[in-house]
Amino acid sequence: MLDVQSGAAETTVAADAVVDTEKGRPEAGPGTPLRPYVAVAAVLCGLYFLYSYVQYERFRTPSWDLGIFEQSVRAYSELRAPIVDIKGPGFLILGDHFSPVTALLAPLYWIWSSPLALLFAQAALFAASAVVVGHTAQQVLGSRAAGLGITVAYGLSWGLQEAVKSDFHEIAFAVPLLALTCRALLLSRWTAAAAWAAPLVLVKEDMGLTVAMVGAVLFLRGRKRLGGALAGFGVGAFALTVLVLIPTASRVGQYDYWAKIEKSSAGTQVSFTDVLLNSLGSDVKWEMLLFLVGITGFLALRSPLLLLVLPTLGWRFLSQDPNHWGMLWHYSAILMPVVFLALVDGVRSVRTSPQAWLVSYGKVVVPVVTAVAIVLALDLPLRELLRSETYRTDVRTLDARRAVDAVPVGTSVETNVTLMAHLTADHTVYWVGGAKGVSPDYLALDLDSGWSQPITDPVQLASQLHPEARYEVSARAGQFVVMRRA
């Protein structure tokens, strides 16, 4: 495993072989064209973005994260510090999560200044990772059919689809970087693996531990000096980020997310023993693990690459936040390139197994995995694209647009999730209840928002939020109400 060997069973067409400059061993070369994979990835990109576009245009944004990233990337594009007022007036986002990589999207905003630009960027990054995964599969397994099958299975995987449904997140950058890291490990390109892994520390603070695990895999493969250095770099970057950089940028002087492990959802302190027992007794967590390896026909378990999922699974298992536990949201997207390329490694390894049944299983597992992915996709987010009602503009959408139009451009506004990302482009936007010390010009509320208690009396709510000011209703549209400061 993790070495590309010569021989009839484990190489691509000999005429296409080139020499790995680091190992001196033959590996698949230019005989594996990218064009088929780019074509499949273009379709995937279109599907991802179409889903995101329809969700955004129909005001179905599931959380406040799109608004948060919109404010931070817009600030970068205007060469300002990434202040995100949604998290609190004047809040520096680097004191929450350390994701400076999102500054790379600033040039895109110079061309297309819209939350849709973020959604397109994520779709493109996910699709690009599919090219890497599929092309690597063909190189390692020597079969275009296998490569294309894994590309489809990967592109339709539940981890990526749930991430698309969850709008934009910084982990969009980690997905192709991890695909390239795993590709380099499979092709025995050790220095390249370290080079692709190192930038992960700029994606999010916890990724330093994943970088350290890449170093551990390199160490196990005999690259002790390189592996040890990368592991040390990863652990050091994680410690520096959560103990120094984030607390320095944070108003409270600490890394807030330790509380996700130390406290229950009710806010009570939890002992580490209870944390472990709760994690081990959670059916939702074990179900997630089952699906994680199950979508690879369980052959990913034969690859050392699977070690790379442990840091992410570790903090998710320890977290007391139910949002981190299951198969929803975006947290599993970074695991998808790892498990699918671990599958490729597993298929390669069983070709020389002394157990005949395992050799036979390895020959059929890729088409089986592809078929299972297509069947599972019928119950995943992208299935919505097959339904005509997905594209209909309903009354709620029209009401939401009227509410947005009722807030004058350039004003400050306090709002909840539904309208948030539609207002950040040309307003100063605060989260409802999070504008302490500020009396915004407007309050624009979805009375039925799932991220807050149903609002029965918006005027009373306004007086509770801002007793120093008086607000009056300036517009109503269905379940939406806009109030102006008198």
C-alpha positions in Angstrom: 0.0 0.0 0.0 1.0 3.6 -0.7 3.7 2.5 -3.1 3.1 2.3 -6.9 4.7 -1.0 -7.9 5.6 -2.3 -11.3 4.1 -5.5 -12.6 1.2 -6.7 -14.6 -1.3 -6.5 -11.8 -0.5 -3.0 -10.5 0.7 -0.7 -13.3 -1.0 1.1 -16.0 0.0 0.6 -19.7 3.8 0.2 -19.7 4.2 2.5 -22.7 2.7 5.3 -20.6 5.1 4.8 -17.7 7.5 7.5 -16.5 10.0 7.4 -13.6 9.2 8.8 -10.2 12.1 11.2 -9.6 11.9 10.6 -5.8 11.6 6.8 -5.8 13.1 5.7 -9.1 10.0 3.5 -9.7 7.7 3.5 -12.6 4.3 5.1 -12.3 1.4 6.0 -14.6 2.2 8.9 -16.8 0.7 11.0 -19.5 -1.4 8.1 -20.9 -4.1 9.0 -18.4 -5.7 12.1 -19.9 -7.5 14.6 -17.8 -10.2 15.5 -20.3 -12.8 12.9 -19.3 -12.5 13.8 -15.6 -12.7 17.5 -16.4 -15.9 16.9 -18.3 -17.4 15.0 -15.4 -16.2 17.6 -12.9 -17.8 20.4 -15.1 -21.2 18.6 -14.7 -20.7 18.2 -11.0 -19.7 21.9 -10.7 -22.9 22.9 -12.6 -25.0 20.7 -10.3 -23.4 22.0 -7.1 -23.8 25.6 -8.1 -27.3 25.2 -9.5 -28.4 23.8 -6.2 -26.7 26.6 -4.3 -28.1 29.2 -6.6 -31.7 28.0 -6.3 -31.3 27.7 -2.5 -30.0 31.3 -2.3 -32.5 32.8 -4.7 -35.4 31.1 -2.8 -34.2 32.3 0.6 -33.5 28.8 1.9 -30.1 29.6 3.4 -29.8 27.1 6.3 -27.5 29.1 8.7 -25.8 32.4 9.3 -22.5 31.2 7.9 -23.0 32.5 4.3 -23.5 36.0 5.7 -20.5 35.7 7.9 -18.2 34.6 5.1 -19.7 37.2 2.8 -18.8 40.0 5.3 -15.3 38.7 5.8 -14.4 38.1 2.1 -15.9 41.5 1.2 -13.7 43.1 3.8 -10.6 41.4 2.3 -11.6 42.5 -1.2 -11.8 46.1 0.1 -8.4 45.7 1.8 -9.9 46.0 5.2 -9.5 43.8 8.3 -12.1 40.9 8.2 -14.6 42.5 10.5 -17.8 40.5 10.8 -20.6 42.5 12.5 -22.9 39.5 12.3 -20.8 38.0 15.2 -21.0 41.3 17.0 -20.2 45.0 16.2 -16.6 45.3 15.2 -15.9 41.5 15.6 -12.6 40.4 14.1 -13.4 37.0 12.6 -9.8 35.7 13.1 -10.7 35.6 16.8 -13.3 33.0 16.1 -11.9 30.6 13.5 -8.5 31.0 11.9 -9.2 30.8 8.2 -7.0 33.4 6.4 -7.2 31.3 3.3 -10.6 32.9 2.5 -8.6 36.0 1.5 -7.8 34.2 -1.7 -11.4 34.9 -2.8 -10.9 38.6 -2.7 -9.9 38.9 -6.4 -13.1 37.0 -7.3 -15.1 39.7 -5.5 -13.4 42.4 -7.6 -15.2 40.7 -10.6 -18.4 39.4 -9.0 -19.2 41.0 -5.7 -22.0 38.7 -4.5 -22.6 35.8 -2.0 -23.1 33.8 -5.2 -19.4 34.2 -5.9 -18.6 32.3 -2.8 -21.1 29.5 -3.7 -19.6 29.2 -7.1 -16.1 29.1 -5.7 -17.0 26.3 -3.5 -18.7 24.4 -6.3 -15.5 24.8 -8.4 -13.2 23.7 -5.6 -15.2 20.6 -4.9 -15.4 19.8 -8.6 -11.6 20.3 -9.0 -11.1 17.7 -6.2 -13.1 15.2 -8.2 -10.7 15.6 -11.1 -7.8 14.8 -8.7 -9.6 11.8 -7.2 -10.7 10.3 -10.4 -7.5 10.8 -12.4 -5.5 9.4 -9.5 -7.8 6.3 -9.5 -7.1 5.7 -13.1 -3.3 6.1 -12.7 -3.1 3.8 -9.8 -5.6 1.1 -11.0 -4.9 1.4 -14.7 -8.5 1.5 -15.7 -10.4 4.5 -17.1 -13.7 2.9 -16.2 -12.6 2.6 -12.5 -11.4 6.2 -12.6 -14.6 7.5 -13.9 -16.7 5.4 -11.6 -14.9 6.6 -8.6 -15.2 10.2 -9.9 -19.0 9.8 -10.0 -19.2 8.1 -6.6 -17.0 10.7 -5.0 -18.8 13.6 -6.7 -22.2 12.3 -5.5 -21.0 11.4 -2.0 -23.1 12.4 1.0 -20.2 14.5 2.5 -19.9 16.8 -0.5 -23.7 17.0 -1.1 -24.4 18.0 2.5 -21.6 20.6 2.4 -23.2 22.1 -0.8 -26.5 22.2 1.0 -24.9 24.0 3.9 -23.8 27.0 1.8 -20.2 28.2 1.7 -17.5 27.3 4.3 -13.8 27.6 4.4 -13.3 23.8 4.2 -13.9 24.2 0.5 -10.2 24.9 0.2 -9.2 21.8 2.3 -11.1 19.4 0.1 -8.8 19.7 -3.0 -5.7 20.2 -0.9 -6.4 16.9 0.9 -7.1 15.2 -2.5 -3.7 16.4 -3.8 -2.0 15.3 -0.6 -3.5 11.8 -0.8 -2.7 11.6 -4.5 1.0 12.4 -3.7 1.1 9.8 -1.0 -0.4 7.1 -3.3 2.2 8.0 -6.0 5.0 8.0 -3.5 5.7 11.6 -4.1 6.7 12.3 -0.5 7.9 15.9 -0.8 4.8 16.9 -2.8 2.6 15.3 -0.1 4.2 17.5 2.5 3.9 20.6 0.3 0.2 20.1 -0.4 -0.5 19.3 3.2 1.3 22.3 4.8 -1.2 25.1 3.6 -4.0 23.3 5.4 -3.1 25.1 8.6 -4.4 28.3 6.9 -7.8 26.8 6.2 -9.0 26.2 9.8 -7.3 25.9 13.2 -8.0 22.1 13.7 -6.4 21.2 10.3 -2.9 21.4 11.9 -3.6 18.1 13.5 -4.5 16.6 10.1 -1.2 18.0 8.8 0.5 16.2 11.7 -1.2 13.0 10.7 0.1 13.3 7.2 3.5 13.6 8.8 2.8 10.4 10.7 1.9 8.5 7.5 5.2 9.8 5.9 7.0 8.5 9.0 5.4 5.1 8.7 6.4 5.0 5.0 10.1 5.4 6.0 10.4 9.1 5.4 11.2 9.7 9.0 12.9 13.1 8.8 10.3 14.6 6.5 7.4 13.0 8.4 8.7 14.1 11.7 9.2 17.6 10.5 5.7 17.8 9.1 4.2 16.3 12.2 6.0 18.8 14.3 4.9 21.7 12.0 1.3 20.6 12.2 1.2 20.2 16.0 3.0 23.5 16.4 0.7 25.3 14.0 -2.4 24.0 15.9 -1.0 25.1 19.3 0.1 28.5 18.0 -3.3 29.1 16.4 -5.6 28.0 19.3 -3.3 29.2 22.2 -1.9 32.4 20.7 -3.3 33.7 17.5 -7.1 33.2 18.1 -7.0 34.4 21.7 -5.0 37.5 20.7 -7.6 38.4 18.0 -10.6 37.4 20.3 -12.3 39.9 22.5 -12.6 37.4 25.3 -8.9 36.4 25.0 -9.5 32.7 24.5 -10.5 30.0 22.1 -14.2 29.7 22.6 -14.7 26.3 21.0 -13.1 24.4 23.9 -16.5 24.8 25.4 -18.0 22.5 22.7 -16.1 19.6 24.5 -16.2 20.8 28.1 -19.9 21.8 28.3 -23.2 20.1 27.3 -25.7 21.6 25.0 -27.4 22.9 28.1 -24.3 24.8 29.2 -23.4 22.6 32.2 -19.8 21.4 32.8 -19.1 17.8 31.6 -16.3 15.6 32.9 -14.0 14.0 30.3 -15.2 10.6 31.4 -18.8 11.6 30.6 -17.6 13.0 27.3 -16.1 9.7 26.3 -19.1 7.6 27.5 -21.5 9.9 25.7 -19.5 9.7 22.5 -19.1 5.9 22.6 -22.8 5.5 23.3 -24.0 7.7 20.5 -25.9 5.8 17.7 -25.7 8.9 15.5 -21.9 9.0 15.6 -21.5 5.3 14.9 -23.9 5.6 12.0 -21.8 8.3 10.5 -18.7 6.1 10.8 -20.5 3.2 9.2 -21.5 5.4 6.2 -18.1 6.9 6.0 -16.4 3.6 5.3 -19.4 1.9 3.9 -19.5 4.1 0.8 -16.0 2.6 -0.1 -17.2 -1.0 0.3 -15.1 -1.0 3.5 -11.9 -1.4 1.5 -10.7 2.0 2.6 -10.0 0.3 5.9 -7.0 -1.4 4.3 -5.2 1.8 3.6 -3.0 3.9 5.9 -4.5 7.0 4.3 -7.5 6.4 6.5 -5.4 7.7 9.4 -5.9 11.2 8.1 -9.6 11.2 9.1 -8.8 10.6 12.8 -8.2 14.2 13.9 -11.5 15.4 12.4 -13.4 12.4 13.7 -11.7 12.8 17.1 -12.9 16.3 17.8 -16.3 15.6 16.4 -16.7 12.5 18.6 -15.7 14.6 21.7 -17.9 17.5 20.8 -21.1 18.0 22.9 -22.7 19.9 20.0 -25.2 17.7 18.2 -24.5 19.6 15.0 -21.1 18.0 14.9 -22.2 14.4 15.2 -24.1 13.1 12.2 -24.0 13.2 8.5 -25.5 16.7 8.1 -23.7 20.0 7.6 -20.3 20.5 6.0 -18.0 18.7 8.5 -17.6 15.5 6.5 -16.6 17.1 3.2 -12.9 17.0 4.1 -13.2 13.3 4.8 -14.5 12.4 1.3 -11.2 12.7 -0.7 -9.4 10.8 2.0 -11.8 7.8 2.1 -12.1 7.5 -1.7 -8.4 7.6 -2.3 -8.0 5.2 0.6 -10.4 3.0 -1.4 -8.1 3.2 -4.4 -5.2 2.2 -2.3 -7.3 -0.7 -0.8 -8.2 -2.0 -4.3 -4.6 -1.9 -5.3 -3.5 -3.8 -2.2 -6.0 -6.7 -2.5 -4.8 -7.5 -6.0 -1.9 -9.5 -4.6 -3.8 -10.9 -1.6 -3.4 -14.6 -1.0 -7.2 -14.8 -0.3 -9.0 -15.4 -3.6 -12.3 -14.0 -2.4 -10.6 -10.7 -1.5 -9.0 -10.5 -5.0 -12.4 -11.1 -6.5 -14.0 -8.5 -4.3 -11.4 -6.0 -5.3 -12.3 -6.5 -9.0 -16.0 -5.6 -8.5 -15.9 -3.1 -5.6 -15.6 0.0 -7.8 -18.7 -0.6 -9.9 -20.6 -1.6 -6.7 -19.5 1.6 -4.9 -20.5 3.7 -8.0 -23.9 2.0 -8.1 -24.5 2.5 -4.4 -23.5 6.2 -4.7 -26.1 6.7 -7.4 -28.8 5.0 -5.4 -28.0 6.9 -2.2 -28.0 10.2 -4.2 -31.7 9.7 -4.7 -32.1 10.6 -1.0 -29.5 13.4 -0.8 -29.8 17.1 -1.5 -29.0 17.1 -5.2 -32.2 15.1 -5.8 -34.1 18.4 -5.3 -32.8 19.4 -8.8 -35.1 16.8 -10.3 -38.3 18.3 -8.9 -40.1 21.0 -10.7 -41.3 22.7 -7.5 -37.6 23.4 -6.7 -37.6 26.1 -9.3 -40.9 27.7 -8.6 -41.0 31.2 -7.1 -43.5 30.8 -4.2 -45.2 33.5 -2.2 -42.7 33.3 0.6 -39.8 34.1 -1.8 -41.7 37.1 -3.1 -42.4 38.3 0.4 -38.7 37.9 1.4 -37.7 40.0 -1.7 -40.1 42.7 -0.6 -38.6 42.7 2.8 -35.1 43.1 1.5 -36.2 45.9 -0.8 -37.8 47.7 2.1 -34.4 48.2 3.8 -32.7 51.2 2.2 -29.2 50.6 0.8 -26.4 51.8 3.1 -28.3 51.5 6.3 -27.6 49.3 9.3 -30.0 46.4 9.9 -30.4 43.7 12.5 -31.8 40.4 11.0 -32.1 36.7 11.4 -30.9 34.0 9.0 -33.4 34.1 6.2 -32.6 37.6 4.9 -29.0 37.9 6.2 -26.9 37.0 3.2 -29.2 39.1 0.9 -28.4 42.2 2.9 -24.7 42.0 3.6 -23.6 43.3 0.2 -24.8 46.9 0.8 -25.8 47.1 4.4 -24.1 46.9 7.8 -25.7 43.7 9.1 -26.1 42.4 12.6 -27.4 39.1 14.0 -30.7 39.5 15.8 -29.9 39.9 19.5 -26.2 40.4 18.7 -26.0 44.1 18.2 -25.2 45.0 21.8 -24.5 48.7 22.2 -25.8 49.6 18.8 -29.2 50.8 17.7 -29.4 49.8 14.0 -31.4 51.8 11.6 -33.7 48.9 10.8 -34.8 45.5 12.0 -35.8 43.0 9.3 -37.2 39.8 10.7 -38.5 36.5 9.5 -41.1 35.8 12.1 -40.9 32.0 11.5 -37.1 31.7 11.4 -35.9 28.3 12.6 -32.8 29.9 14.2 -34.8 31.8 16.7 -38.1 31.4 18.7 -41.2 32.3 16.6 -41.8 36.0 17.0 -45.3 36.9 17.9 -44.8 40.6 18.6 -41.9 42.1 16.7 -42.4 45.6 18.2 -42.1 44.2 21.7 -39.0 42.2 20.6 -37.5 45.4 19.3 -38.1 47.2 22.6 -36.5 44.3 24.4 -33.4 44.2 22.2 -33.0 48.0 22.1 -34.7 49.7 25.1 -32.8 52.9 24.3 -34.6 53.3 20.9 -38.1 53.1 19.5 -39.0 51.1 16.4 -42.1 51.2 14.3 -43.2 48.9 11.5 -42.4 50.2 8.1 -43.2 47.2 6.0 -44.9 43.8 6.2 -44.8 41.0 3.7 -46.3 37.7 4.8 -44.0 36.2 7.6 -41.6 39.1 7.2 -41.6 42.4 9.0 -39.3 45.4 8.6 -39.1 48.0 11.4 -37.5 51.5 11.2 -35.9 53.3 14.1 -38.2 56.3 14.9 
